[in-house]
């Protein structure tokens, strides 16, 4: 497996974890559970700063995962172009 493929897989896994976090947030779950804890620990370093940069909204929907996915996509394209 080449470095290009490894980097691509890492970004793809991160994207899937963000999607999983969004889906999990719509269903009752145990926040102390192992799976949710893992997903939270891996995605929060990306989602937390994005959430803090976004203005507070009165809407019940959190747009930070969408913004984070967009930023992740842009960074992935730049990194893969540099390889």
Secondary structure as the mmCIF struct_conf table of DSSP 4:
data_model
#
loop_
_struct_conf.conf_type_id
_struct_conf.id
_struct_conf.beg_label_comp_id
_struct_conf.beg_label_asym_id
_struct_conf.beg_label_seq_id
_struct_conf.end_label_comp_id
_struct_conf.end_label_asym_id
_struct_conf.end_label_seq_id
HELX_RH_AL_P HELX_RH_AL_P1 UNK A 3 UNK A 25
TURN_TY1_P TURN_TY1_P1 UNK A 26 UNK A 26
BEND BEND1 UNK A 27 UNK A 27
TURN_TY1_P TURN_TY1_P2 UNK A 31 UNK A 32
BEND BEND2 UNK A 33 UNK A 33
HELX_RH_AL_P HELX_RH_AL_P2 UNK A 34 UNK A 53
BEND BEND3 UNK A 54 UNK A 54
HELX_LH_PP_P HELX_LH_PP_P1 UNK A 55 UNK A 56
BEND BEND4 UNK A 58 UNK A 60
HELX_RH_AL_P HELX_RH_AL_P3 UNK A 64 UNK A 82
#
